[in-house]
């Protein structure tokens, strides 16, 4: 019998030895790191900024206070 035409068995590497899973996971991982850095800066650098005089805070929106536009002034 001639065994020259028999193919060698394929060696299958585990998934963590392949480059493509790491390449595909890099984008979401970098997004998580960027989000964590943004949250850190938001709390440490900009968390204690006072609202300046002449503005009104309604929920998360800060608007200039216009006394002519208030319902009590009409």
CHARMM-style PDB file with segment names, atoms N, HN, CA, C and O in Angstrom:
ATOM      1  N   UNK     1       0.838  -1.186   0.000  1.00  0.00      PROA
ATOM      2  CA  UNK     1       0.000   0.000   0.000  1.00  0.00      PROA
ATOM      3  C   UNK     1       0.885   1.253   0.000  1.00  0.00      PROA
ATOM      4  O   UNK     1       1.877   1.327   0.726  1.00  0.00      PROA
ATOM      5  N   UNK     2       0.514   2.217  -0.814  1.00  0.00      PROA
ATOM      6  HN  UNK     2      -0.292   2.157  -1.404  1.00  0.00      PROA
ATOM      7  CA  UNK     2       1.292   3.442  -0.937  1.00  0.00      PROA
ATOM      8  C   UNK     2       0.692   4.510  -0.016  1.00  0.00      PROA
ATOM      9  O   UNK     2      -0.463   4.891  -0.204  1.00  0.00      PROA
ATOM     10  N   UNK     3       1.445   5.003   0.972  1.00  0.00      PROA
ATOM     11  HN  UNK     3       2.384   4.694   1.124  1.00  0.00      PROA
ATOM     12  CA  UNK     3       0.953   5.992   1.936  1.00  0.00      PROA
ATOM     13  C   UNK     3       1.427   7.400   1.611  1.00  0.00      PROA
ATOM     14  O   UNK     3       1.290   8.294   2.446  1.00  0.00      PROA
ATOM     15  N   UNK     4       1.971   7.622   0.440  1.00  0.00      PROA
ATOM     16  HN  UNK     4       2.083   6.895  -0.238  1.00  0.00      PROA
ATOM     17  CA  UNK     4       2.474   8.940   0.067  1.00  0.00      PROA
ATOM     18  C   UNK     4       1.347   9.932  -0.162  1.00  0.00      PROA
ATOM     19  O   UNK     4       1.563  11.137  -0.033  1.00  0.00      PROA
ATOM     20  N   UNK     5       0.138   9.459  -0.501  1.00  0.00      PROA
ATOM     21  HN  UNK     5      -0.038   8.480  -0.605  1.00  0.00      PROA
ATOM     22  CA  UNK     5      -0.980  10.357  -0.788  1.00  0.00      PROA
ATOM     23  C   UNK     5      -1.866  10.604   0.425  1.00  0.00      PROA
ATOM     24  O   UNK     5      -2.858  11.325   0.317  1.00  0.00      PROA
ATOM     25  N   UNK     6      -1.546  10.042   1.542  1.00  0.00      PROA
ATOM     26  HN  UNK     6      -0.740   9.457   1.629  1.00  0.00      PROA
ATOM     27  CA  UNK     6      -2.352  10.235   2.749  1.00  0.00      PROA
ATOM     28  C   UNK     6      -1.946  11.565   3.380  1.00  0.00      PROA
ATOM     29  O   UNK     6      -0.767  11.822   3.623  1.00  0.00      PROA
ATOM     30  N   UNK     7      -2.947  12.401   3.639  1.00  0.00      PROA
ATOM     31  HN  UNK     7      -3.905  12.193   3.442  1.00  0.00      PROA
ATOM     32  CA  UNK     7      -2.666  13.725   4.207  1.00  0.00      PROA
ATOM     33  C   UNK     7      -2.338  13.600   5.691  1.00  0.00      PROA
ATOM     34  O   UNK     7      -2.859  12.732   6.393  1.00  0.00      PROA
ATOM     35  N   UNK     8      -1.479  14.473   6.138  1.00  0.00      PROA
ATOM     36  HN  UNK     8      -1.056  15.178   5.568  1.00  0.00      PROA
ATOM     37  CA  UNK     8      -1.123  14.496   7.556  1.00  0.00      PROA
ATOM     38  C   UNK     8      -2.309  15.051   8.342  1.00  0.00      PROA
ATOM     39  O   UNK     8      -3.040  15.901   7.833  1.00  0.00      PROA
ATOM     40  N   UNK     9      -2.505  14.591   9.556  1.00  0.00      PROA
ATOM     41  HN  UNK     9      -1.911  13.901   9.970  1.00  0.00      PROA
ATOM     42  CA  UNK     9      -3.619  15.116  10.353  1.00  0.00      PROA
ATOM     43  C   UNK     9      -3.411  16.606  10.667  1.00  0.00      PROA
ATOM     44  O   UNK     9      -2.291  17.053  10.914  1.00  0.00      PROA
ATOM     45  N   UNK    10      -4.514  17.359  10.652  1.00  0.00      PROA
ATOM     46  HN  UNK    10      -5.424  16.997  10.451  1.00  0.00      PROA
ATOM     47  CA  UNK    10      -4.437  18.791  10.937  1.00  0.00      PROA
ATOM     48  C   UNK    10      -4.221  19.011  12.428  1.00  0.00      PROA
ATOM     49  O   UNK    10      -4.820  18.344  13.272  1.00  0.00      PROA
ATOM     50  N   UNK    11      -3.369  19.942  12.717  1.00  0.00      PROA
ATOM     51  HN  UNK    11      -2.883  20.484  12.031  1.00  0.00      PROA
ATOM     52  CA  UNK    11      -3.192  20.314  14.116  1.00  0.00      PROA
ATOM     53  C   UNK    11      -4.048  21.541  14.377  1.00  0.00      PROA
ATOM     54  O   UNK    11      -3.882  22.576  13.731  1.00  0.00      PROA
ATOM     55  N   UNK    12      -4.949  21.421  15.312  1.00  0.00      PROA
ATOM     56  HN  UNK    12      -5.084  20.581  15.837  1.00  0.00      PROA
ATOM     57  CA  UNK    12      -5.856  22.511  15.638  1.00  0.00      PROA
ATOM     58  C   UNK    12      -5.344  23.190  16.900  1.00  0.00      PROA
ATOM     59  O   UNK    12      -5.188  22.566  17.950  1.00  0.00      PROA
ATOM     60  N   UNK    13      -5.087  24.488  16.764  1.00  0.00      PROA
ATOM     61  HN  UNK    13      -5.214  24.994  15.911  1.00  0.00      PROA
ATOM     62  CA  UNK    13      -4.625  25.253  17.918  1.00  0.00      PROA
ATOM     63  C   UNK    13      -5.826  25.688  18.746  1.00  0.00      PROA
ATOM     64  O   UNK    13      -6.916  25.848  18.197  1.00  0.00      PROA
ATOM     65  N   UNK    14      -5.657  25.884  20.055  1.00  0.00      PROA
ATOM     66  HN  UNK    14      -4.771  25.754  20.501  1.00  0.00      PROA
ATOM     67  CA  UNK    14      -6.755  26.426  20.860  1.00  0.00      PROA
ATOM     68  C   UNK    14      -7.083  27.850  20.412  1.00  0.00      PROA
ATOM     69  O   UNK    14      -6.254  28.512  19.788  1.00  0.00      PROA
ATOM     70  N   UNK    15      -8.282  28.318  20.729  1.00  0.00      PROA
ATOM     71  HN  UNK    15      -8.956  27.780  21.237  1.00  0.00      PROA
ATOM     72  CA  UNK    15      -8.737  29.617  20.240  1.00  0.00      PROA
ATOM     73  C   UNK    15      -7.855  30.759  20.717  1.00  0.00      PROA
ATOM     74  O   UNK    15      -7.680  31.743  19.997  1.00  0.00      PROA
ATOM     75  N   UNK    16      -7.297  30.647  21.917  1.00  0.00      PROA
ATOM     76  HN  UNK    16      -7.439  29.848  22.502  1.00  0.00      PROA
ATOM     77  CA  UNK    16      -6.495  31.751  22.449  1.00  0.00      PROA
ATOM     78  C   UNK    16      -5.109  31.811  21.820  1.00  0.00      PROA
ATOM     79  O   UNK    16      -4.362  32.754  22.077  1.00  0.00      PROA
ATOM     80  N   UNK    17      -4.752  30.830  21.004  1.00  0.00      PROA
ATOM     81  HN  UNK    17      -5.359  30.064  20.795  1.00  0.00      PROA
ATOM     82  CA  UNK    17      -3.484  30.863  20.284  1.00  0.00      PROA
ATOM     83  C   UNK    17      -3.638  31.482  18.891  1.00  0.00      PROA
ATOM     84  O   UNK    17      -2.642  31.717  18.206  1.00  0.00      PROA
ATOM     85  N   UNK    18      -4.862  31.745  18.475  1.00  0.00      PROA
ATOM     86  HN  UNK    18      -5.670  31.554  19.031  1.00  0.00      PROA
ATOM     87  CA  UNK    18      -5.128  32.355  17.176  1.00  0.00      PROA
ATOM     88  C   UNK    18      -5.142  33.882  17.324  1.00  0.00      PROA
ATOM     89  O   UNK    18      -5.553  34.380  18.372  1.00  0.00      PROA
ATOM     90  N   UNK    19      -4.710  34.635  16.317  1.00  0.00      PROA
ATOM     91  HN  UNK    19      -4.376  34.231  15.465  1.00  0.00      PROA
ATOM     92  CA  UNK    19      -4.689  36.103  16.444  1.00  0.00      PROA
ATOM     93  C   UNK    19      -6.055  36.753  16.236  1.00  0.00      PROA
ATOM     94  O   UNK    19      -6.295  37.830  16.782  1.00  0.00      PROA
ATOM     95  N   UNK    20      -6.957  36.146  15.472  1.00  0.00      PROA
ATOM     96  HN  UNK    20      -6.763  35.271  15.028  1.00  0.00      PROA
ATOM     97  CA  UNK    20      -8.218  36.806  15.139  1.00  0.00      PROA
ATOM     98  C   UNK    20      -9.139  37.038  16.323  1.00  0.00      PROA
ATOM     99  O   UNK    20      -9.739  38.111  16.387  1.00  0.00      PROA
ATOM    100  N   UNK    21      -9.298  36.119  17.267  1.00  0.00      PROA
ATOM    101  HN  UNK    21      -8.810  35.247  17.216  1.00  0.00      PROA
ATOM    102  CA  UNK    21     -10.161  36.444  18.412  1.00  0.00      PROA
ATOM    103  C   UNK    21      -9.649  37.645  19.204  1.00  0.00      PROA
ATOM    104  O   UNK    21     -10.440  38.465  19.670  1.00  0.00      PROA
ATOM    105  N   UNK    22      -8.342  37.750  19.355  1.00  0.00      PROA
ATOM    106  HN  UNK    22      -7.699  37.083  18.977  1.00  0.00      PROA
ATOM    107  CA  UNK    22      -7.778  38.882  20.098  1.00  0.00      PROA
ATOM    108  C   UNK    22      -7.966  40.186  19.332  1.00  0.00      PROA
ATOM    109  O   UNK    22      -8.231  41.229  19.929  1.00  0.00      PROA
ATOM    110  N   UNK    23      -7.830  40.125  18.027  1.00  0.00      PROA
ATOM    111  HN  UNK    23      -7.614  39.278  17.543  1.00  0.00      PROA
ATOM    112  CA  UNK    23      -8.045  41.314  17.201  1.00  0.00      PROA
ATOM    113  C   UNK    23      -9.504  41.768  17.285  1.00  0.00      PROA
ATOM    114  O   UNK    23      -9.776  42.965  17.381  1.00  0.00      PROA
ATOM    115  N   UNK    24     -10.433  40.827  17.249  1.00  0.00      PROA
ATOM    116  HN  UNK    24     -10.212  39.855  17.171  1.00  0.00      PROA
ATOM    117  CA  UNK    24     -11.852  41.177  17.318  1.00  0.00      PROA
ATOM    118  C   UNK    24     -12.268  41.651  18.710  1.00  0.00      PROA
ATOM    119  O   UNK    24     -13.196  42.451  18.833  1.00  0.00      PROA
ATOM    120  N   UNK    25     -11.604  41.175  19.752  1.00  0.00      PROA
ATOM    121  HN  UNK    25     -10.850  40.525  19.652  1.00  0.00      PROA
ATOM    122  CA  UNK    25     -11.934  41.604  21.115  1.00  0.00      PROA
ATOM    123  C   UNK    25     -11.263  42.920  21.489  1.00  0.00      PROA
ATOM    124  O   UNK    25     -11.634  43.537  22.488  1.00  0.00      PROA
ATOM    125  N   UNK    26     -10.293  43.357  20.713  1.00  0.00      PROA
ATOM    126  HN  UNK    26      -9.991  42.856  19.902  1.00  0.00      PROA
ATOM    127  CA  UNK    26      -9.554  44.577  21.048  1.00  0.00      PROA
ATOM    128  C   UNK    26     -10.441  45.816  20.980  1.00  0.00      PROA
ATOM    129  O   UNK    26     -10.311  46.700  21.827  1.00  0.00      PROA
ATOM    130  N   UNK    27     -11.336  45.908  20.001  1.00  0.00      PROA
ATOM    131  HN  UNK    27     -11.442  45.190  19.313  1.00  0.00      PROA
ATOM    132  CA  UNK    27     -12.201  47.087  19.867  1.00  0.00      PROA
ATOM    133  C   UNK    27     -13.116  47.290  21.063  1.00  0.00      PROA
ATOM    134  O   UNK    27     -13.099  48.367  21.658  1.00  0.00      PROA
ATOM    135  N   UNK    28     -13.923  46.290  21.441  1.00  0.00      PROA
ATOM    136  HN  UNK    28     -13.937  45.415  20.958  1.00  0.00      PROA
ATOM    137  CA  UNK    28     -14.760  46.464  22.630  1.00  0.00      PROA
ATOM    138  C   UNK    28     -13.950  46.690  23.908  1.00  0.00      PROA
ATOM    139  O   UNK    28     -14.376  47.445  24.783  1.00  0.00      PROA
ATOM    140  N   UNK    29     -12.798  46.050  24.024  1.00  0.00      PROA
ATOM    141  HN  UNK    29     -12.452  45.437  23.313  1.00  0.00      PROA
ATOM    142  CA  UNK    29     -11.971  46.255  25.205  1.00  0.00      PROA
ATOM    143  C   UNK    29     -11.476  47.696  25.284  1.00  0.00      PROA
ATOM    144  O   UNK    29     -11.482  48.292  26.360  1.00  0.00      PROA
ATOM    145  N   UNK    30     -11.049  48.258  24.159  1.00  0.00      PROA
ATOM    146  HN  UNK    30     -11.044  47.774  23.284  1.00  0.00      PROA
ATOM    147  CA  UNK    30     -10.594  49.653  24.151  1.00  0.00      PROA
ATOM    148  C   UNK    30     -11.748  50.614  24.437  1.00  0.00      PROA
ATOM    149  O   UNK    30     -11.539  51.664  25.043  1.00  0.00      PROA
ATOM    150  N   UNK    31     -12.958  50.265  24.009  1.00  0.00      PROA
ATOM    151  HN  UNK    31     -13.127  49.411  23.516  1.00  0.00      PROA
ATOM    152  CA  UNK    31     -14.120  51.102  24.315  1.00  0.00      PROA
ATOM    153  C   UNK    31     -14.407  51.104  25.816  1.00  0.00      PROA
ATOM    154  O   UNK    31     -14.756  52.144  26.374  1.00  0.00      PROA
ATOM    155  N   UNK    32     -14.267  49.965  26.467  1.00  0.00      PROA
ATOM    156  HN  UNK    32     -13.983  49.120  26.014  1.00  0.00      PROA
ATOM    157  CA  UNK    32     -14.480  49.880  27.917  1.00  0.00      PROA
ATOM    158  C   UNK    32     -13.421  50.692  28.654  1.00  0.00      PROA
ATOM    159  O   UNK    32     -13.731  51.396  29.615  1.00  0.00      PROA
ATOM    160  N   UNK    33     -12.186  50.594  28.209  1.00  0.00      PROA
ATOM    161  HN  UNK    33     -11.935  50.022  27.428  1.00  0.00      PROA
ATOM    162  CA  UNK    33     -11.104  51.371  28.845  1.00  0.00      PROA
ATOM    163  C   UNK    33     -11.336  52.868  28.648  1.00  0.00      PROA
ATOM    164  O   UNK    33     -11.157  53.648  29.584  1.00  0.00      PROA
ATOM    165  N   UNK    34     -11.730  53.275  27.447  1.00  0.00      PROA
ATOM    166  HN  UNK    34     -11.876  52.642  26.687  1.00  0.00      PROA
ATOM    167  CA  UNK    34     -12.012  54.691  27.192  1.00  0.00      PROA
ATOM    168  C   UNK    34     -13.179  55.198  28.016  1.00  0.00      PROA
ATOM    169  O   UNK    34     -13.157  56.333  28.492  1.00  0.00      PROA
ATOM    170  N   UNK    35     -14.193  54.373  28.190  1.00  0.00      PROA
ATOM    171  HN  UNK    35     -14.211  53.451  27.803  1.00  0.00      PROA
ATOM    172  CA  UNK    35     -15.343  54.759  29.015  1.00  0.00      PROA
ATOM    173  C   UNK    35     -14.919  54.929  30.476  1.00  0.00      PROA
ATOM    174  O   UNK    35     -15.337  55.879  31.138  1.00  0.00      PROA
ATOM    175  N   UNK    36     -14.103  54.025  30.969  1.00  0.00      PROA
ATOM    176  HN  UNK    36     -13.764  53.253  30.431  1.00  0.00      PROA
ATOM    177  CA  UNK    36     -13.633  54.129  32.353  1.00  0.00      PROA
ATOM    178  C   UNK    36     -12.799  55.393  32.556  1.00  0.00      PROA
ATOM    179  O   UNK    36     -12.921  56.057  33.585  1.00  0.00      PROA
ATOM    180  N   UNK    37     -11.958  55.727  31.589  1.00  0.00      PROA
ATOM    181  HN  UNK    37     -11.859  55.187  30.753  1.00  0.00      PROA
ATOM    182  CA  UNK    37     -11.151  56.945  31.691  1.00  0.00      PROA
ATOM    183  C   UNK    37     -12.048  58.178  31.654  1.00  0.00      PROA
ATOM    184  O   UNK    37     -11.816  59.129  32.400  1.00  0.00      PROA
ATOM    185  N   UNK    38     -13.067  58.176  30.800  1.00  0.00      PROA
ATOM    186  HN  UNK    38     -13.256  57.403  30.194  1.00  0.00      PROA
ATOM    187  CA  UNK    38     -13.992  59.308  30.714  1.00  0.00      PROA
ATOM    188  C   UNK    38     -14.758  59.490  32.019  1.00  0.00      PROA
ATOM    189  O   UNK    38     -14.914  60.617  32.490  1.00  0.00      PROA
ATOM    190  N   UNK    39     -15.232  58.411  32.603  1.00  0.00      PROA
ATOM    191  HN  UNK    39     -15.105  57.495  32.221  1.00  0.00      PROA
ATOM    192  CA  UNK    39     -15.952  58.497  33.884  1.00  0.00      PROA
ATOM    193  C   UNK    39     -15.022  59.004  34.978  1.00  0.00      PROA
ATOM    194  O   UNK    39     -15.430  59.819  35.806  1.00  0.00      PROA
ATOM    195  N   UNK    40     -13.783  58.535  34.992  1.00  0.00      PROA
ATOM    196  HN  UNK    40     -13.452  57.873  34.320  1.00  0.00      PROA
ATOM    197  CA  UNK    40     -12.819  59.001  35.988  1.00  0.00      PROA
ATOM    198  C   UNK    40     -12.605  60.509  35.872  1.00  0.00      PROA
ATOM    199  O   UNK    40     -12.648  61.222  36.875  1.00  0.00      PROA
ATOM    200  N   UNK    41     -12.375  60.996  34.656  1.00  0.00      PROA
ATOM    201  HN  UNK    41     -12.340  60.418  33.841  1.00  0.00      PROA
ATOM    202  CA  UNK    41     -12.178  62.431  34.463  1.00  0.00      PROA
ATOM    203  C   UNK    41     -13.434  63.225  34.804  1.00  0.00      PROA
ATOM    204  O   UNK    41     -13.338  64.325  35.347  1.00  0.00      PROA
ATOM    205  N   UNK    42     -14.591  62.693  34.497  1.00  0.00      PROA
ATOM    206  HN  UNK    42     -14.669  61.799  34.056  1.00  0.00      PROA
ATOM    207  CA  UNK    42     -15.833  63.405  34.782  1.00  0.00      PROA
ATOM    208  C   UNK    42     -16.011  63.611  36.282  1.00  0.00      PROA
ATOM    209  O   UNK    42     -16.445  64.678  36.715  1.00  0.00      PROA
ATOM    210  N   UNK    43     -15.682  62.607  37.065  1.00  0.00      PROA
ATOM    211  HN  UNK    43     -15.329  61.740  36.713  1.00  0.00      PROA
ATOM    212  CA  UNK    43     -15.856  62.733  38.508  1.00  0.00      PROA
ATOM    213  C   UNK    43     -14.734  63.500  39.187  1.00  0.00      PROA
ATOM    214  O   UNK    43     -14.988  64.253  40.127  1.00  0.00      PROA
ATOM    215  N   UNK    44     -13.504  63.327  38.734  1.00  0.00      PROA
ATOM    216  HN  UNK    44     -13.298  62.716  37.970  1.00  0.00      PROA
ATOM    217  CA  UNK    44     -12.392  63.968  39.432  1.00  0.00      PROA
ATOM    218  C   UNK    44     -12.126  65.394  38.960  1.00  0.00      PROA
ATOM    219  O   UNK    44     -11.756  66.240  39.774  1.00  0.00      PROA
ATOM    220  N   UNK    45     -12.300  65.683  37.693  1.00  0.00      PROA
ATOM    221  HN  UNK    45     -12.601  64.996  37.031  1.00  0.00      PROA
ATOM    222  CA  UNK    45     -11.940  66.992  37.167  1.00  0.00      PROA
ATOM    223  C   UNK    45     -13.115  67.962  37.089  1.00  0.00      PROA
ATOM    224  O   UNK    45     -12.939  69.163  37.292  1.00  0.00      PROA
ATOM    225  N   UNK    46     -14.305  67.455  36.798  1.00  0.00      PROA
ATOM    226  HN  UNK    46     -14.448  66.479  36.633  1.00  0.00      PROA
ATOM    227  CA  UNK    46     -15.419  68.342  36.506  1.00  0.00      PROA
ATOM    228  C   UNK    46     -16.610  68.148  37.432  1.00  0.00      PROA
ATOM    229  O   UNK    46     -17.664  68.739  37.194  1.00  0.00      PROA
ATOM    230  N   UNK    47     -16.479  67.348  38.470  1.00  0.00      PROA
ATOM    231  HN  UNK    47     -15.623  66.869  38.663  1.00  0.00      PROA
ATOM    232  CA  UNK    47     -17.607  67.049  39.351  1.00  0.00      PROA
ATOM    233  C   UNK    47     -17.980  68.179  40.293  1.00  0.00      PROA
ATOM    234  O   UNK    47     -19.137  68.271  40.702  1.00  0.00      PROA
ATOM    235  N   UNK    48     -17.047  69.034  40.647  1.00  0.00      PROA
ATOM    236  HN  UNK    48     -16.107  68.960  40.315  1.00  0.00      PROA
ATOM    237  CA  UNK    48     -17.298  70.067  41.641  1.00  0.00      PROA
ATOM    238  C   UNK    48     -17.429  71.463  41.047  1.00  0.00      PROA
ATOM    239  O   UNK    48     -17.248  72.450  41.760  1.00  0.00      PROA
ATOM    240  N   UNK    49     -17.733  71.568  39.783  1.00  0.00      PROA
ATOM    241  HN  UNK    49     -17.880  70.767  39.203  1.00  0.00      PROA
ATOM    242  CA  UNK    49     -17.871  72.884  39.182  1.00  0.00      PROA
ATOM    243  C   UNK    49     -19.218  73.473  39.580  1.00  0.00      PROA
ATOM    244  O   UNK    49     -20.257  72.859  39.342  1.00  0.00      PROA
ATOM    245  N   UNK    50     -19.209  74.659  40.184  1.00  0.00      PROA
ATOM    246  HN  UNK    50     -18.365  75.158  40.378  1.00  0.00      PROA
ATOM    247  CA  UNK    50     -20.478  75.264  40.585  1.00  0.00      PROA
ATOM    248  C   UNK    50     -21.235  75.832  39.387  1.00  0.00      PROA
ATOM    249  O   UNK    50     -20.656  76.153  38.350  1.00  0.00      PROA
ATOM    250  N   UNK    51     -22.510  75.941  39.563  1.00  0.00      PROA
ATOM    251  HN  UNK    51     -22.980  75.680  40.406  1.00  0.00      PROA
ATOM    252  CA  UNK    51     -23.332  76.589  38.542  1.00  0.00      PROA
ATOM    253  C   UNK    51     -23.138  78.090  38.705  1.00  0.00      PROA
ATOM    254  O   UNK    51     -23.249  78.611  39.815  1.00  0.00      PROA
ATOM    255  N   UNK    52     -22.851  78.784  37.623  1.00  0.00      PROA
ATOM    256  HN  UNK    52     -22.761  78.361  36.721  1.00  0.00      PROA
ATOM    257  CA  UNK    52     -22.578  80.213  37.692  1.00  0.00      PROA
ATOM    258  C   UNK    52     -23.870  80.992  37.909  1.00  0.00      PROA
ATOM    259  O   UNK    52     -24.965  80.477  37.683  1.00  0.00      PROA
ATOM    260  N   UNK    53     -23.733  82.199  38.336  1.00  0.00      PROA
ATOM    261  HN  UNK    53     -22.843  82.618  38.520  1.00  0.00      PROA
ATOM    262  CA  UNK    53     -24.882  83.071  38.597  1.00  0.00      PROA
ATOM    263  C   UNK    53     -25.585  83.395  37.289  1.00  0.00      PROA
ATOM    264  O   UNK    53     -24.940  83.669  36.276  1.00  0.00      PROA
ATOM    265  N   UNK    54     -26.897  83.362  37.318  1.00  0.00      PROA
ATOM    266  HN  UNK    54     -27.421  83.139  38.140  1.00  0.00      PROA
ATOM    267  CA  UNK    54     -27.665  83.739  36.148  1.00  0.00      PROA
ATOM    268  C   UNK    54     -28.091  82.557  35.300  1.00  0.00      PROA
ATOM    269  O   UNK    54     -28.554  82.744  34.175  1.00  0.00      PROA
ATOM    270  N   UNK    55     -27.946  81.352  35.812  1.00  0.00      PROA
ATOM    271  HN  UNK    55     -27.570  81.201  36.726  1.00  0.00      PROA
ATOM    272  CA  UNK    55     -28.395  80.168  35.074  1.00  0.00      PROA
ATOM    273  C   UNK    55     -29.325  79.350  35.955  1.00  0.00      PROA
ATOM    274  O   UNK    55     -29.289  79.444  37.182  1.00  0.00      PROA
ATOM    275  N   UNK    56     -30.152  78.554  35.311  1.00  0.00      PROA
ATOM    276  HN  UNK    56     -30.181  78.478  34.314  1.00  0.00      PROA
ATOM    277  CA  UNK    56     -31.105  77.704  36.005  1.00  0.00      PROA
ATOM    278  C   UNK    56     -30.838  76.265  35.593  1.00  0.00      PROA
ATOM    279  O   UNK    56     -30.651  75.974  34.412  1.00  0.00      PROA
ATOM    280  N   UNK    57     -30.821  75.368  36.567  1.00  0.00      PROA
ATOM    281  HN  UNK    57     -30.973  75.604  37.527  1.00  0.00      PROA
ATOM    282  CA  UNK    57     -30.621  73.959  36.262  1.00  0.00      PROA
ATOM    283  C   UNK    57     -31.963  73.251  36.363  1.00  0.00      PROA
ATOM    284  O   UNK    57     -32.590  73.239  37.423  1.00  0.00      PROA
ATOM    285  N   UNK    58     -32.396  72.667  35.266  1.00  0.00      PROA
ATOM    286  HN  UNK    58     -31.886  72.677  34.405  1.00  0.00      PROA
ATOM    287  CA  UNK    58     -33.633  71.889  35.221  1.00  0.00      PROA
ATOM    288  C   UNK    58     -33.268  70.466  34.842  1.00  0.00      PROA
ATOM    289  O   UNK    58     -33.070  70.171  33.663  1.00  0.00      PROA
ATOM    290  N   UNK    59     -33.176  69.581  35.825  1.00  0.00      PROA
ATOM    291  HN  UNK    59     -33.337  69.820  36.782  1.00  0.00      PROA
ATOM    292  CA  UNK    59     -32.732  68.217  35.566  1.00  0.00      PROA
ATOM    293  C   UNK    59     -31.265  68.229  35.225  1.00  0.00      PROA
ATOM    294  O   UNK    59     -30.444  68.682  36.022  1.00  0.00      PROA
ATOM    295  N   UNK    60     -30.926  67.742  34.061  1.00  0.00      PROA
ATOM    296  HN  UNK    60     -31.593  67.374  33.413  1.00  0.00      PROA
ATOM    297  CA  UNK    60     -29.535  67.746  33.614  1.00  0.00      PROA
ATOM    298  C   UNK    60     -29.220  68.916  32.695  1.00  0.00      PROA
ATOM    299  O   UNK    60     -28.080  69.073  32.258  1.00  0.00      PROA
ATOM    300  N   UNK    61     -30.227  69.743  32.395  1.00  0.00      PROA
ATOM    301  HN  UNK    61     -31.153  69.616  32.750  1.00  0.00      PROA
ATOM    302  CA  UNK    61     -30.053  70.858  31.470  1.00  0.00      PROA
ATOM    303  C   UNK    61     -29.790  72.127  32.264  1.00  0.00      PROA
ATOM    304  O   UNK    61     -30.506  72.433  33.218  1.00  0.00      PROA
ATOM    305  N   UNK    62     -28.770  72.856  31.870  1.00  0.00      PROA
ATOM    306  HN  UNK    62     -28.188  72.608  31.096  1.00  0.00      PROA
ATOM    307  CA  UNK    62     -28.457  74.149  32.489  1.00  0.00      PROA
ATOM    308  C   UNK    62     -28.730  75.219  31.447  1.00  0.00      PROA
ATOM    309  O   UNK    62     -28.109  75.242  30.384  1.00  0.00      PROA
ATOM    310  N   UNK    63     -29.677  76.112  31.765  1.00  0.00      PROA
ATOM    311  HN  UNK    63     -30.182  76.093  32.628  1.00  0.00      PROA
ATOM    312  CA  UNK    63     -30.094  77.147  30.823  1.00  0.00      PROA
ATOM    313  C   UNK    63     -29.851  78.521  31.429  1.00  0.00      PROA
ATOM    314  O   UNK    63     -29.845  78.665  32.652  1.00  0.00      PROA
ATOM    315  N   UNK    64     -29.650  79.529  30.590  1.00  0.00      PROA
ATOM    316  HN  UNK    64     -29.655  79.411  29.597  1.00  0.00      PROA
ATOM    317  CA  UNK    64     -29.542  80.888  31.132  1.00  0.00      PROA
ATOM    318  C   UNK    64     -30.889  81.326  31.698  1.00  0.00      PROA
ATOM    319  O   UNK    64     -31.939  81.086  31.101  1.00  0.00      PROA
ATOM    320  N   UNK    65     -30.837  81.961  32.839  1.00  0.00      PROA
ATOM    321  HN  UNK    65     -29.984  82.156  33.324  1.00  0.00      PROA
ATOM    322  CA  UNK    65     -32.064  82.432  33.476  1.00  0.00      PROA
ATOM    323  C   UNK    65     -32.482  83.739  32.815  1.00  0.00      PROA
ATOM    324  O   UNK    65     -31.758  84.733  32.873  1.00  0.00      PROA
ATOM    325  N   UNK    66     -33.641  83.731  32.194  1.00  0.00      PROA
ATOM    326  HN  UNK    66     -34.230  82.923  32.147  1.00  0.00      PROA
ATOM    327  CA  UNK    66     -34.187  84.924  31.547  1.00  0.00      PROA
ATOM    328  C   UNK    66     -35.431  85.326  32.323  1.00  0.00      PROA
ATOM    329  O   UNK    66     -36.457  84.656  32.203  1.00  0.00      PROA
ATOM    330  N   UNK    67     -35.381  86.371  33.097  1.00  0.00      PROA
ATOM    331  HN  UNK    67     -34.548  86.914  33.194  1.00  0.00      PROA
ATOM    332  CA  UNK    67     -36.543  86.725  33.926  1.00  0.00      PROA
ATOM    333  C   UNK    67     -37.770  87.072  33.100  1.00  0.00      PROA
ATOM    334  O   UNK    67     -38.887  86.937  33.600  1.00  0.00      PROA
ATOM    335  N   UNK    68     -37.615  87.512  31.863  1.00  0.00      PROA
ATOM    336  HN  UNK    68     -36.708  87.622  31.456  1.00  0.00      PROA
ATOM    337  CA  UNK    68     -38.765  87.859  31.038  1.00  0.00      PROA
ATOM    338  C   UNK    68     -39.509  86.605  30.554  1.00  0.00      PROA
ATOM    339  O   UNK    68     -40.690  86.684  30.216  1.00  0.00      PROA
ATOM    340  N   UNK    69     -38.832  85.455  30.517  1.00  0.00      PROA
ATOM    341  HN  UNK    69     -37.872  85.391  30.791  1.00  0.00      PROA
ATOM    342  CA  UNK    69     -39.445  84.240  30.019  1.00  0.00      PROA
ATOM    343  C   UNK    69     -40.097  83.407  31.105  1.00  0.00      PROA
ATOM    344  O   UNK    69     -40.741  82.404  30.796  1.00  0.00      PROA
ATOM    345  N   UNK    70     -39.955  83.786  32.358  1.00  0.00      PROA
ATOM    346  HN  UNK    70     -39.433  84.601  32.609  1.00  0.00      PROA
ATOM    347  CA  UNK    70     -40.561  83.011  33.437  1.00  0.00      PROA
ATOM    348  C   UNK    70     -42.053  83.279  33.498  1.00  0.00      PROA
ATOM    349  O   UNK    70     -42.478  84.395  33.201  1.00  0.00      PROA
ATOM    350  N   UNK    71     -42.864  82.299  33.871  1.00  0.00      PROA
ATOM    351  HN  UNK    71     -42.519  81.392  34.112  1.00  0.00      PROA
ATOM    352  CA  UNK    71     -44.322  82.498  33.920  1.00  0.00      PROA
ATOM    353  C   UNK    71     -44.751  83.531  34.959  1.00  0.00      PROA
ATOM    354  O   UNK    71     -45.797  84.156  34.783  1.00  0.00      PROA
ATOM    355  N   UNK    72     -43.981  83.740  36.049  1.00  0.00      PROA
ATOM    356  HN  UNK    72     -43.131  83.232  36.192  1.00  0.00      PROA
ATOM    357  CA  UNK    72     -44.347  84.705  37.071  1.00  0.00      PROA
ATOM    358  C   UNK    72     -44.207  86.141  36.579  1.00  0.00      PROA
ATOM    359  O   UNK    72     -44.882  87.039  37.084  1.00  0.00      PROA
ATOM    360  N   UNK    73     -43.339  86.363  35.602  1.00  0.00      PROA
ATOM    361  HN  UNK    73     -42.791  85.635  35.192  1.00  0.00      PROA
ATOM    362  CA  UNK    73     -43.108  87.713  35.103  1.00  0.00      PROA
ATOM    363  C   UNK    73     -44.144  88.132  34.055  1.00  0.00      PROA
ATOM    364  O   UNK    73     -44.201  89.309  33.700  1.00  0.00      PROA
ATOM    365  N   UNK    74     -44.949  87.220  33.558  1.00  0.00      PROA
ATOM    366  HN  UNK    74     -44.903  86.264  33.846  1.00  0.00      PROA
ATOM    367  CA  UNK    74     -45.951  87.565  32.533  1.00  0.00      PROA
ATOM    368  C   UNK    74     -47.154  88.188  33.095  1.00  0.00      PROA
ATOM    369  OT1 UNK    74     -48.076  88.528  32.354  1.00  0.00      PROA
TER     370      UNK     74
END
